[in-house]
Amino acid sequence: MKKLSGQIKINTAVFISGTGSNLYNLIKFSLLKKSPIKICLVISSNSKAKGLNFAKKFKIKRKTFRFYKKDEKILINYLLKNKIEFICLAGFMKILSKYFINKFKGKIINIHPSLLPKYKGLNTHYKVLKNKEKITGCTVHHVNFKLDSGKIILQKKVRIFENDTPITLKKRVLKQEHVTYPIAIKKLFSSLQKKS
Ligand code: GRF
């Protein structure tokens, strides 16, 4: 990632599709003095996403975009108009186009509920249990052109218990996602500061 502008907090958009527990967690984090990000915008791919309520509650600008290819330029212009410099994907279920990723090159990160490069894509907890793994976890990574394949920023391991189901595991991993995402953001920006 190139050096971001000299402002104290980086104007950030969070992209969601569903519940938004990571969004809620990031909003709380962003309000701390030590946070390098300011969440100015929440973009949802789904108008019914529960997570939009968190944006409303915290009076953050929110918008639904269908992520149709034809609307891509509208979204990019909207993000630029709102001076967005950094994008956090949080439970965002659409695949961003190469064109979009290029426009925000090095400025998009994601959280994934597995220890990447293992278990990319969907149904991670089900696949992890099916393969009788003993350890799983979550990963915060940069977004590149390949699904769940960008450079890893931070990972956190989670133990799997014998009686785990995809639901119990999801709950435990999600708890660690909430711990890991803010730490990863701090780590990313402190390493950028050192470089600049
Ligand atoms: C999280 O497990 C995230 O890693 C995955 O989808 C889930 C979204 O949860 N991509 P939430 O919407 O943040 O509650």
Boltz pocket constraint, residues with backbone or C-beta under 6 A from the ligand:
constraints:
  - pocket:
      binder: B
      contacts: [[A, 18], [A, 19], [A, 20], [A, 21], [A, 22], [A, 23], [A, 51], [A, 90], [A, 91], [A, 92], [A, 111], [A, 112], [A, 113], [A, 170], [A, 174], [A, 177]]
      max_distance: 6.0
